[in-house]
Amino acid sequence: MSSLSRSTRRAFLKHSGLALAGMGLERASASGQAQASTAKAAALDPSTLKPFVDPLPVPKVARPEGLRANPENRAEKIPYYRIAAREVRVKVHRDLKPTRMWSFGDSFPGPTIETQSGQGMIVDWVNELPKRHFLPIDHTLHGAERSAPEVRSVVHLHGGRTPAESDGYPESWTTPGQVQTCFYPCAQHAAQLFYHDHTMGINRLNIYAGMQGMFLIRDRREDELELPSGAYDIPLLVADRLLDTEGQLRYPVSEFPERPWVPEVFGNAILVNGKLLPYLEVEPRRYRLRIFNGSNGRFYRFSLSNHAEFQVIANDQGLLEAPATVKRLPLAPAERADIVVDFAPMAGATLTMVSDSFDILQFRVAQKGAADTSRVPAVLHTPAVQLDETNAARTRRLTLDERMDDVQRSMGMLLNNTPWHAPVTEKPVLHTSEIWELVNLTDDTHPIHLHLVRFRILDRRRFDTFDYQSKGVLRFMGPVEAPAALEAGWKDTVRADPGMVTRILVPFEGYAGRYVWHCHILEHEDNEMMRPYEVLAAPEPA
């Protein structure tokens, strides 16, 4: 591979399934895997396990503990939940010992939280974690200094339109024995959101340990469409991990003992709802599968082993305007997509969901099943308001940058070449829209997430990175590329490809206050590829 460019080598490793960890170039297992763990057990080769022996678990749905006063209307009582983060043991495969993980509740993923649009809730996130971390902390990272408690947690509802004080600001962490109380108004359309740890400097470790779960908002508009529902509506949290032969988690480290951070982590064990190579028995009818990429850094390209088409009906922030019929579904970390698979033509067959060289999930289709009254309408959603980029209050040009050492190893990533602790530079005004131009000067694709808001992807366009870096001139080198049909609709995470300008149109609605935007490759986020931004209150009318 020595003749390939740096970006080509990196892309090959990421999508071939060969890489375990990166240290700037093509280093995969040589340094990272050799020092991944001090455990005596060897690295697990998942191909040595018998596949498809465990049924797919569906996470249990959280139940409220009672009612509390709505902070926005004290006369109204809303559901109250108490969910604890704690150490658990998870049986990820029949033939492996239970895996030590950290999660919410008693399993990985944590319990699914479900609600109706407009039905607010209060959640007490209780920190019941041990006082020592079992994964390697890099104390050179901002926010993870030795002066900070080793175990900390703060929960963020990804995709939620949430007041700033309940958003899970990365520095607003709790320690074991403390409680984080959040108010989630849920005043937004039906969508598949998720909750996860968001602690400054150790977010990648806490999520790798298992601290995430799904959050579903439903609404009447969606119910009236008669999409597959009930037992035929199944959430799928897909996340890769590295395991040893004892079934325990490994997290790769660099060759530098005092700086163990690595730029990316890729596991060769793909877990679905916490199981490795599970199976799902389905009837010959339509199913709605809500797929969420919960990996630290792996990108997936989901397809069916029989090459059948399926329909994408929703992404991050809810329904598309019309279904997109595809054979392959790409998802970056933190992206979600709802697909409808019609198993009726596959009665009696066995097939798998795959991503490149990986088997993900086996489907066993029965010969017969209950009558299918579901459907997928040609029109799913008609937006009440059409966004117009000419009405944007301003356009911001923001770069995605990488810091390299003298031998071209990655030392971390930045947004707009600005570290986390620098003064806030992005201050949009509530109830206005802005165009954000994401100028990717790195060799990586970055899934960029903005808290609080939803947005539309306008387009992407290739540009000359050398001219931009040497002269500050943005010279385009190709035509404007419209977003794919399955990227249409409302998003909260956008794929910013290398050497491209990705433009998004962002209405700032909801609440004034301080939020963050960041790359959702968690190793990048933990090493400065995250910035605060502040939504300013709209001025009072004269």
C-alpha positions in Angstrom: 0.0 0.0 0.0 3.0 2.3 0.1 2.3 3.8 -3.3 -1.2 5.0 -2.3 -1.8 8.5 -1.1 -2.3 9.1 2.6 -6.0 9.8 2.1 -6.5 6.7 -0.1 -4.7 4.5 2.4 -6.9 5.8 5.2 -10.1 5.4 3.3 -9.1 1.8 2.4 -8.4 0.9 6.0 -11.6 2.4 7.2 -13.9 0.7 4.8 -12.1 -2.6 4.2 -12.7 -3.8 7.8 -9.0 -4.4 8.2 -8.1 -1.5 10.5 -8.3 -1.7 14.3 -6.9 1.7 15.1 -5.2 4.5 13.3 -2.2 6.6 14.3 -2.3 9.3 11.6 -1.4 7.0 8.6 -2.1 3.4 7.9 -1.0 1.9 11.2 -3.7 -0.5 12.1 -2.8 -3.2 14.6 1.0 -2.9 14.8 1.2 -0.5 17.7 -2.4 0.0 18.8 -3.5 -3.6 19.0 -0.3 -4.9 20.6 -0.8 -2.5 23.5 -4.6 -2.5 23.5 -4.9 -4.1 26.9 -2.9 -5.4 29.7 -5.2 -8.4 30.0 -3.6 -11.8 29.5 -6.3 -12.9 27.0 -5.5 -12.7 23.3 -7.5 -10.7 20.8 -10.7 -12.4 19.7 -11.2 -13.4 16.1 -15.0 -13.3 15.7 -14.8 -15.7 12.7 -14.0 -18.5 15.2 -17.4 -18.1 16.9 -20.5 -19.9 15.6 -22.6 -17.2 14.0 -26.4 -16.6 14.4 -26.9 -18.6 17.6 -28.3 -15.7 19.7 -31.7 -14.1 19.0 -31.7 -10.3 18.5 -32.7 -8.6 21.8 -34.9 -5.6 21.6 -34.1 -3.1 24.4 -36.8 -2.8 27.0 -38.8 0.5 27.1 -38.2 2.7 30.1 -41.2 3.3 32.4 -41.8 6.6 34.3 -41.5 6.6 38.0 -44.3 9.1 38.4 -45.1 12.7 37.6 -43.4 16.1 38.2 -44.2 19.7 37.4 -43.4 20.9 33.9 -40.7 23.6 34.3 -42.3 25.6 31.5 -45.8 25.3 33.0 -45.8 24.5 36.7 -49.6 23.7 36.6 -48.9 20.7 34.3 -47.6 17.4 35.5 -45.3 15.4 33.1 -43.7 12.0 33.3 -40.6 11.6 35.5 -37.9 9.0 34.8 -34.9 7.9 37.0 -32.3 6.1 34.9 -29.0 5.0 36.5 -25.6 4.6 34.7 -23.8 1.6 36.2 -21.4 -1.2 35.5 -23.1 -4.3 34.0 -22.2 -7.6 32.6 -23.5 -8.2 29.0 -23.6 -11.6 27.3 -22.7 -10.5 23.8 -22.5 -14.1 22.4 -23.5 -17.6 23.6 -19.9 -18.8 23.6 -18.3 -15.8 25.4 -18.1 -14.9 29.0 -20.2 -11.9 30.0 -18.5 -8.6 29.0 -17.8 -5.9 31.5 -19.6 -2.7 30.3 -21.0 0.6 31.5 -24.5 1.3 30.5 -27.8 2.8 31.6 -30.2 0.4 33.5 -29.2 -3.2 33.4 -28.2 -3.9 29.8 -26.5 -2.6 26.7 -28.0 -0.6 25.0 -29.8 1.2 27.8 -33.6 1.2 27.9 -35.4 2.8 25.0 -37.3 6.0 26.0 -40.5 6.5 24.1 -42.8 9.5 24.1 -45.3 11.4 22.0 -44.4 14.7 20.2 -45.1 17.6 22.7 -45.2 15.3 25.7 -42.4 16.6 27.8 -40.5 14.6 30.5 -38.0 15.0 33.3 -35.1 12.5 33.6 -32.8 12.1 36.5 -29.6 10.6 35.2 -28.1 8.9 38.2 -24.3 8.3 38.2 -23.8 4.9 39.9 -20.6 4.1 38.1 -17.4 2.8 39.8 -14.8 5.4 40.9 -12.1 4.0 38.6 -12.2 3.8 34.8 -11.4 0.5 33.2 -10.4 2.0 29.8 -7.1 4.0 29.1 -7.5 7.7 29.9 -5.3 10.2 28.1 -4.6 12.9 30.6 -3.0 15.2 28.0 -6.4 15.8 26.5 -8.3 19.0 27.4 -10.8 18.2 30.1 -9.2 14.9 31.1 -6.4 16.3 33.2 -5.2 14.3 36.2 -6.8 16.9 38.4 -10.3 15.9 37.2 -12.1 12.9 38.7 -11.3 9.7 36.8 -15.0 8.8 36.4 -17.4 11.5 35.2 -20.6 11.5 33.1 -23.0 14.0 31.5 -25.8 12.8 29.3 -26.8 14.5 26.0 -30.0 13.8 24.1 -28.7 13.8 20.5 -31.2 15.5 18.2 -33.3 16.9 21.0 -34.6 20.5 20.9 -33.6 21.0 24.5 -33.0 24.0 26.9 -29.3 24.6 27.2 -29.2 23.7 30.9 -30.5 20.2 30.0 -28.5 19.7 26.9 -25.5 17.9 28.5 -22.8 20.5 28.1 -19.5 18.5 28.1 -18.1 20.3 31.1 -21.3 19.9 33.2 -20.4 16.4 34.4 -21.4 14.5 37.5 -19.3 12.1 39.5 -20.4 8.8 41.1 -23.2 9.5 43.6 -24.4 12.6 41.9 -27.5 13.2 39.7 -28.0 15.2 36.5 -31.6 16.4 36.1 -32.8 17.2 32.5 -36.1 18.5 31.1 -36.9 17.3 27.6 -39.8 19.2 26.0 -40.0 16.8 23.0 -41.7 19.6 21.0 -40.6 18.3 17.7 -41.7 15.9 15.0 -41.5 12.1 15.3 -37.9 10.9 15.0 -35.4 8.4 16.2 -33.1 10.3 18.6 -30.6 8.7 21.0 -29.0 9.6 24.4 -25.4 9.1 25.3 -22.5 10.2 27.5 -20.9 13.5 26.4 -18.1 14.1 29.0 -15.2 16.3 27.9 -12.0 14.3 27.3 -13.4 10.8 28.0 -16.6 10.7 25.9 -15.1 8.2 23.5 -14.3 5.8 26.4 -17.6 6.1 28.1 -19.6 5.4 24.9 -17.2 2.6 24.0 -17.9 1.2 27.4 -21.6 1.2 26.5 -23.2 4.4 27.7 -25.9 5.0 25.0 -29.5 4.1 24.3 -32.3 5.0 21.9 -35.0 7.7 22.3 -38.1 7.5 20.1 -40.6 10.4 19.5 -43.8 9.4 17.9 -46.7 11.6 16.6 -50.2 11.3 15.2 -49.0 12.5 11.7 -46.8 9.5 11.4 -49.3 7.1 13.0 -51.9 8.0 10.3 -49.5 6.7 7.5 -50.1 3.1 8.5 -46.4 2.3 8.4 -45.2 -1.0 10.0 -45.7 -0.7 13.8 -45.7 -2.6 17.0 -43.8 -5.8 16.8 -42.9 -4.9 13.2 -41.1 -1.7 14.2 -37.6 -2.6 15.5 -34.8 -0.4 16.6 -31.2 -1.5 15.7 -28.2 0.0 17.5 -25.1 -1.1 15.5 -21.7 -0.6 17.2 -18.3 -2.2 16.6 -16.0 -3.3 19.4 -12.7 -5.1 20.0 -12.9 -8.1 22.3 -10.5 -10.5 23.7 -11.0 -14.3 23.9 -12.4 -13.8 27.4 -15.1 -11.6 25.8 -13.8 -8.4 27.4 -13.5 -5.0 25.8 -10.2 -3.8 24.4 -9.5 -0.2 23.6 -6.5 0.5 21.4 -3.7 2.9 22.5 -0.8 4.6 20.8 2.9 3.7 21.2 3.3 6.6 23.6 2.5 5.6 27.2 1.8 9.2 28.3 -0.4 9.9 25.3 -2.5 6.8 24.6 -5.0 8.7 22.4 -5.5 7.3 18.8 -7.3 9.1 16.0 -9.8 6.4 15.2 -11.0 3.1 16.6 -12.4 0.2 14.5 -13.6 -3.0 16.0 -14.0 -6.3 14.2 -16.9 -7.5 16.4 -20.1 -5.8 15.2 -22.8 -5.7 17.9 -26.5 -5.2 17.2 -28.5 -4.3 20.2 -25.6 -5.7 22.2 -25.3 -9.0 20.5 -22.6 -10.3 18.1 -24.0 -11.9 15.0 -27.6 -12.3 16.2 -30.6 -13.6 14.2 -34.1 -12.3 13.9 -37.2 -14.4 13.0 -39.5 -12.4 10.8 -42.8 -12.9 9.1 -43.2 -12.6 5.3 -44.4 -9.0 5.5 -43.1 -5.4 5.8 -40.9 -4.4 8.8 -39.7 -1.0 9.8 -36.0 -1.2 10.9 -34.7 1.9 12.7 -30.9 1.7 12.2 -28.6 3.8 14.3 -24.8 3.9 13.8 -23.6 3.9 17.4 -19.9 3.3 16.6 -17.0 5.5 17.7 -15.6 5.9 14.2 -16.8 3.2 11.8 -18.9 4.1 8.7 -21.3 1.4 7.5 -22.8 0.6 4.1 -25.8 -1.6 4.9 -27.3 -3.9 2.3 -29.1 -7.3 2.1 -27.2 -10.4 1.1 -29.8 -11.2 -1.6 -29.3 -7.7 -3.1 -33.0 -6.9 -2.5 -34.1 -3.3 -2.6 -35.6 -1.6 0.4 -37.1 1.8 1.2 -35.6 4.6 3.3 -38.5 6.5 4.9 -36.8 8.6 7.5 -33.4 9.8 8.7 -32.0 11.7 11.7 -34.9 14.1 12.3 -37.8 12.1 11.0 -39.8 11.3 7.8 -38.5 12.1 4.3 -40.9 13.8 2.0 -41.0 10.6 -0.1 -39.4 7.1 0.3 -36.1 6.5 -1.4 -35.7 3.0 -2.9 -32.1 1.8 -2.5 -30.0 -1.3 -2.3 -27.3 0.2 0.0 -27.5 2.5 2.9 -24.4 4.4 4.0 -24.4 5.7 7.6 -21.7 7.7 9.4 -21.4 7.6 13.2 -24.5 9.1 14.9 -26.6 9.0 11.7 -29.9 7.2 11.8 -32.2 5.9 9.0 -35.5 4.1 9.1 -35.9 1.5 6.4 -38.8 -0.6 5.4 -38.0 -4.1 4.2 -40.7 -6.2 2.6 -39.9 -9.9 3.4 -43.1 -11.1 1.6 -41.2 -12.2 -1.5 -38.6 -14.0 0.7 -40.9 -16.4 2.5 -39.0 -19.3 3.8 -35.6 -17.8 3.0 -32.6 -17.0 5.2 -30.6 -13.8 4.4 -28.3 -11.4 6.2 -27.9 -7.7 6.6 -24.2 -7.0 5.7 -21.8 -4.0 5.5 -19.0 -4.6 3.1 -17.1 -7.7 4.5 -19.1 -7.9 7.7 -22.2 -9.9 8.4 -24.4 -7.9 10.8 -27.7 -9.6 11.4 -29.4 -12.7 10.0 -33.1 -12.7 9.1 -35.0 -16.0 9.1 -38.2 -15.5 7.2 -41.2 -17.7 8.1 -43.3 -19.3 5.4 -46.5 -17.7 6.7 -47.5 -14.8 9.0 -50.3 -12.5 10.0 -52.0 -10.4 7.3 -50.0 -7.3 6.5 -52.1 -4.1 6.6 -49.2 -1.7 6.6 -48.1 0.4 3.6 -45.5 2.9 2.5 -47.2 5.9 0.9 -45.7 7.7 -2.0 -45.8 10.9 0.0 -44.7 10.6 3.6 -44.5 14.3 4.6 -45.2 17.7 3.1 -43.2 20.4 4.9 -45.3 23.3 6.1 -42.6 25.8 5.3 -40.1 25.6 2.5 -36.7 26.9 3.5 -35.1 29.6 1.2 -31.4 30.1 1.5 -31.7 33.6 0.2 -33.4 34.5 3.5 -30.4 33.3 5.6 -29.2 36.0 8.0 -25.6 35.2 7.2 -23.2 32.7 5.8 -20.3 31.3 7.9 -17.3 29.7 6.4 -15.9 27.1 8.9 -12.9 24.9 8.3 -12.2 21.3 9.5 -8.6 21.0 10.3 -6.0 18.4 11.4 -2.8 19.0 13.5 0.2 16.9 12.4 3.5 16.3 14.1 6.9 16.5 12.3 6.6 12.9 11.0 3.0 13.5 9.8 1.2 11.7 12.6 -2.2 13.1 13.7 -2.0 15.1 16.9 -5.7 16.0 16.9 -8.4 17.8 14.9 -9.9 21.3 15.2 -12.9 23.2 14.0 -12.1 26.5 12.3 -8.5 25.9 13.5 -9.7 27.0 17.0 -9.4 25.0 20.3 -12.3 24.3 22.6 -11.4 26.9 25.3 -11.1 29.9 22.9 -13.9 32.5 23.1 -17.1 31.7 21.3 -17.1 32.9 17.7 -20.4 31.6 16.4 -23.4 33.5 17.8 -26.5 33.0 15.7 -29.7 34.8 16.7 -32.8 32.8 17.8 -35.5 32.6 15.0 -33.0 33.3 12.2 -31.4 31.0 9.7 -27.7 30.7 8.7 -25.8 28.9 6.0 -22.8 27.1 7.4 -20.1 26.2 4.8 -18.0 23.3 6.2 -14.6 23.4 4.4 -12.9 20.1 4.9 -9.1 20.5 4.8 -8.4 17.0 6.2 -8.1 13.5 4.6 -11.1 12.2 6.6 -14.8 12.3 6.3 -16.2 14.0 9.4 -19.9 13.5 10.6 -20.6 17.0 11.9 -23.4 17.4 14.5 -25.0 20.6 15.8 -26.8 20.5 19.1 -30.3 21.9 19.5 -31.1 22.4 15.8 -32.1 20.5 12.7 -31.0 21.5 9.3 -31.1 20.8 5.6 -28.1 19.8 3.4 -27.9 22.2 0.5 -25.0 20.7 -1.5 -21.4 19.6 -1.7 -18.6 20.8 -4.0 -15.0 19.8 -4.5 -12.3 22.5 -4.1 -8.6 23.0 -4.4 -7.3 22.4 -0.8 -3.7 23.6 -1.7 -5.0 26.9 -3.0 -7.1 27.4 0.1 -4.3 26.6 2.6 -1.6 28.5 0.8 -3.5 31.5 -0.6 -6.8 31.5 1.3 -8.6 31.2 -2.1 -11.6 29.0 -2.4 -11.3 27.6 -6.0 -13.9 25.0 -6.9 -12.8 22.0 -9.0 -16.1 20.3 -9.8 -19.8 20.7 -10.2 -22.3 21.3 -7.3 -23.4 17.9 -5.9 -27.0 17.8 -4.6 -27.6 15.6 -1.5 -28.7 12.0 -2.1 -32.4 11.3 -1.9 -31.9 9.5 1.4 -30.2 12.6 2.8 -33.2 14.8 2.1 -35.4 16.1 4.8 -34.2 17.2 8.3 -30.8 16.2 9.6 -28.8 16.8 12.7 -25.6 15.2 11.5 -24.0 15.7 8.1 -21.2 13.9 6.3 -18.5 16.4 5.4 -16.2 14.7 2.9 -12.5 15.5 2.4 -11.7 18.2 -0.1 -15.3 19.2 -0.3 -17.3 22.3 0.9 -20.5 21.0 2.5 -23.2 23.6 2.9 -26.1 23.3 5.3 -29.0 25.7 6.0 -29.7 25.9 9.7 -32.8 27.5 11.3 -31.9 28.3 14.9 -35.2 27.5 16.7 -36.0 26.5 20.2 -33.9 28.1 23.0 -31.3 30.7 23.5 -28.1 29.6 25.4 -24.8 27.9 24.9 -24.5 24.7 22.9 -21.8 22.8 21.0 -21.0 21.5 17.5 -18.5 18.8 16.9 -17.3 15.9 14.8 -19.1 12.7 15.8 -16.0 10.5 15.3 -15.6 10.3 19.0 -11.8 10.2 19.1 -11.8 13.4 17.1 -14.4 15.1 19.4 -12.4 14.2 22.5 -9.3 15.8 21.1 -10.6 19.3 20.4 -12.8 18.8 17.3 -15.6 20.4 19.2 -16.5 24.1 19.7 -19.2 25.9 21.8 -21.6 28.2 20.0 -24.1 30.5 21.6 -27.7 31.2 20.4 -28.6 34.8 21.2 -32.1 35.8 22.2 -33.9 37.6 19.5 -34.1 41.4 20.1 -37.3 42.8 21.4 -39.5 44.6 18.8 -39.0 48.3 18.8 
